[in-house]
Amino acid sequence: MIICADEIHGTIGGGTLEHRIMERSRAMISAGESLAEIMRISLGASTGQCCGGEVTVFLEPWIRTSPTVAVFGAGHVGKELIQILQNSQLPIVWLDSREEYLPLQPPEGVSSLFSDAPEEEIEDFKEGVIAIILTHSHALDQKICERLLKWGKAGFIGLIGSETKKKRFQTLLMNKGFSEDQIENIECPVGVSGVGGKLPRHIAISIAARILQVSREFGQVQEE
C-alpha cells in the first residue's frame, strides 16, 4: 500500500488497522522521517476485530529529493534567476569565475562558488544535476558544455542564447567529436516558450519556469 500526504494507492484491508497505519505513515511524512519502522498491532478489541493474532507492518518512507540546480553565471540574468528561485526549495549552486559578482551572503538555500575554472567543478555535482549556463563568455559556455557532455551524468543542460548561437555550438561540439545524440542533450535557447520579452527579468522567468518543469521529472518541489 502506498500512502501519500493527501491520497492512497491500494489497501491492506481497511478498517481500524488500516486507519492506524495511515495515521502513523502521514505523521512520518509530516515530520520528514527517513528511517523505516515496524508496527505490530494485535487484532483484538482495540482494532474492532475478533480474529485474534497479530499483524506486523513494515513502514518504509520513500523520499523523493529535489535535484540540485547549478547556475553558471552571476551576470544580469543569473542574478534575476537566483532571486526568482531562492524560495523554490530547490538546492542551488551558483558559480562564477568573477569573485566580485557573487554575493558575500547568498540567499538561503543558495551556495555561491567562485572558481577560476567553473567547468572543473562539474565532477563534484550529484548525478541528475540541472545545469543552467549563463556566463559572460561564449568560450566559457562552450567549455562547460563540453565538460558536462563528457561527464554524462547531468539530468538537464540548458544554455542561454539565440538560434544562431545554438547552431554555432552544435558545429563546434561536433568538431570536438561529440555525437548528435550527445549534443541534443543541450537545450538552447533554454526556457519555456511564449514568455516573451528581452529584459533579464523576462528571460530569467522563462528559465525558472523551465527549471521547475524539469525538477518535477526528477524529484518533487515541496509547496507551502
Secondary structure, DSSP 4 states (H G I P E B T S, - for coil): -EE-SS-EES-S--HHHHHHHHHHHHHHHHHT--S-EEEEEE-SGGGT--S-SEEEEEE-----PPPPEEEE--SHHHHHHHHHHTTS---EEEEES-GGGS-SSPPTTEEEEE-SSGGGGGGGSPTT-EEEE--S-HHHHHHHHHHHHHH---SEEEE---HHHHHHHHHHHHHTT--HHHHTTEESS-S-TT----SHHHHHHHHHHHHHHHHHHHS-----
